[in-house]
């Protein structure tokens, strides 16, 4: 377990914690952040596909 600083209150907390024990701010773990980024990329690719196929279909 490593200690990190809370981005809201600046106090130390565990890197495994999902919320700060001092102020209650939510923090994403590394896995949650990676999943959110991957889902964002997938949604972007699908959106671009439909946008480009709509332009080519006109």
N, C-alpha and C positions, 0 to 999 in steps of 0.2 A: 504494500500500500504506500502510495506516495501522497504527499500533501501538495495541494494546489491552492491558489488564491481565488476566492469567489469574485466573479466579475462585477457583482453588485455591491457587496459590502467590503470586499478586500480582505476578509479574514480567511485563515487557513481552514481547509476542509479536505476530506479524502477524495482522491481522484475516482473512486468507485461510487461515491454518493450521487444520487440523482437530484437531490435538493440540498441547499446549504442549511446546516443545522442552526446557524446563527440568524439568518434573515429569511429563510424559506424560498429563496430564488431557485428556479429550476435550472438544472445543468444537464446537458446531453453527454452521454458517455461516447467514447470513440466509435463504437459500433452504431449507435443511433445516428450519429452525425454522418457516417459513411453511407448508411442506408438512405438517409434523406437526400444526400447528394446524388446517389445512383438513381433514385426515383425521379429526381428533378431532371436528370439527363435523359432518362427514358421518356418522360412526358414531353420534353423539348424535341426529341427526335420524332416522336409520333405527331406532334403539332406541325413540325416542318414538313413531314411527309404529306399530311393532309393539305397543307397550304400549297405546296408545290404541285400536288396532283390536281388540285382545284384550278390552279393557274394554267396548267398544261391542258386541262380538259375543256377550257373555254373556246 
